Every structure is written in C-alpha cells, then in structure tokens.
Amino acid sequence: MRKTVKIVFHTLKTLSFEKIVKLLKLAVPHPLFAIMGFYATVKSFAIAQKSFPRTSASSGVGNAFRHALWTALITMYCSKISSPEKSLNFCKKMTDLHEELFPNEPLEKKMDLHNNQVGMDLFMEMLPGIHRQFFETSFFVEKLFEKTKTAKILTNRDEDFGNELVYLEK
C-alpha cells in the first residue's frame, strides 16, 4: 500500500501548474468526494497490481480491470455519503479529468474511457439489489474478474463492445 501511495504522489508531482489548478477545481468544491476518489484510486491500483502484476500498468487486461474497478469504487465510496447520481457525476468528471491530465494515445484513451464506463455501469446495475451503504469492494472485484475472462481486444476507435472490458494486444 505504501508503494502505491508513493507512486500516486510521484505522479502528482509531475503535473504542471495549469493541470494542478484543474485538479483543484474538481476537488475543492467536493472535498469529501475528492478524498473518496483518492482512496478508490489507491485501492484499485493495489488490487490490480496484486491480481494482474504484469498488465495492470500497461494496456492489458489488468489495466482494463483496474479502470473498471476504479470507477466502481469511486462511485461506491461517494454514494455512501451522497446520492448515487451525484456520485456518478463526480466519478465521470474525475475520471475524464484523469484522461485529460495524463493523455494517452487515442486508442488507449478509448480503452480507458470505455472501461471506466463499464465500472460505473456495473455500480448502477448492482444498485437496485443492494442498499448503497452495504456495498463492499469484493462485490465489484468478483464481477470484474469474471469480465476479464471475456474481455475483448480493441483494435480501432470505432469498435463498440458494449459492457465488455476491452484491452490492447501488445
């Protein structure tokens, strides 16, 4: 866990002043959401590193898992202190901002945004069956592990794989 926090802080140190201002514009109006989002970032990174040590930081299936878990956890944690709709809105803003602050190649960006949406959709799909106060990380980990078994290879930006995880072939 300590290694993960160190990586996150090192990453933040690489941001320009302009990018830090954009990040603050998201975090300052919603400090509790920002804390929950940061915690979800660290937690999802640690789980993905442990479960997919080779592909969690590349564009493989581990990265797809990490992005979907990340957004599911952000939405879950934030919905414990606010409405699911506000939580989902913050999650979308936070994860879209991540793609802006740390730009990727177009196909990688498409992959990340798609997998982010899969995680948010998974939370909303599970919401009617579980009171939001009783959600646990393990609920999402199990479902997303299953999704990794049917993950699809993304080859161009026009492809649409619906609610399947996508990754890039090396």
Secondary structure, 3 states (H helix, E strand, C coil): CHHHHHHHHHHHHCCCHHHHHHHHHHHCCCHHHHHHHHHHHHHHHHHHHHHCCCCCCCCCHHHHHHHHHHHHHHHHHHHCCCCHHHHHHHHHHHHHHHHHHCCCCHHHHHHHHHHHHHHHHHHHHHHHHCCHHHCCHHHHHHHHHHHHCCCEECCCCCCCCCCCCEECCC
